[in-house]
Amino acid sequence: MNKRLHLFISDVHLGLRAFDPVEREHRFSSFLYNLPREVESLYLLGDIFDFWYEYKYVIPRNFTRSLGALAYLKDRGVNIFFIRGNHDVWTYNYLRDEIGVVMLDELDIVDIYGVSFCLGHGDELIGDKMHLMLKSIFKNRFLQKAFSCIHPRWAFGLAYRWSKHNRLTRGGDYKFNGKESSLYTFTKNYIELNINNKIEFFIFGHLHTPGHVELDNGSNLYVLGEWIHNCDFLEYDSISKKMRWIDKKNLDYFKK
């Protein structure tokens, strides 16, 4: 059986205490356990967890099924790659050391059998100054070490209370505006600055709105969907070199 499929997923938000979190993790872990044997690699492009922080000996609870499913896939020979999002920016070495996940840069170029992909979560490309300021605080090494001094009981409690008041819980709108989007502007500028190194596919998450725009040079910009209410993701076939959208209507991926 030829391993030829490569999947791109973001914004599962495991642990978000809204919109039936138990059902969401069951759906995601079931999806992982039932991936077709043709799947060669799985790219997780950020905000897989609504909150994640690693202490030296402690990780958040509630993700047992999903972590077990990822370990099962790795043992089955599936290559798993992870890019940090704004909600799981504090993912350090646990997934790498315990499961064998490969941690990618927050904006990374990968080659899949001669085809170039530019991958990222996308939140830092939107241009929101307040968001960028918060992200720089979260990534500050001194502040990370200071946060580690707080007992997990209080640190995780604080994070979950924060989560209750974010825009996801309040039902805030996310929208990909096609050629009006900052992600499109970034992609267009990137192409102009790297004219001799064509990227076939730019794939980002964060906006929770599945979308696709083809650029003038033939490159393709894709924005992934979310798993809170839906589960839109991408499947790339490295033999046919075709990309297609998958959602929960595809029974091959969502077996009961």
ABEGO torsion letter per residue (X at the ends): XBBABBBBBBGAGBGBBBGGAAAAAAAAAAAAAABBAABABBBBAEGABABBBBBAABBBBGAAAAAAAAAAAAAAGBBBBBBBBAAAAABBAAAAAAAGBBBBBABBBBBBGGBBBBBBAGAAAAGBAAAAAAAAAAABAAAAAAAAABBAAAAAAAAAAAAAABAAAAGBBBBBAEAABAAAAAAAAAAAABAABBBABBBBBGAGBBBBBBBAAGBBBBBBBBAAABBBBBBBBAAAGBBBBBBAABAAABBX
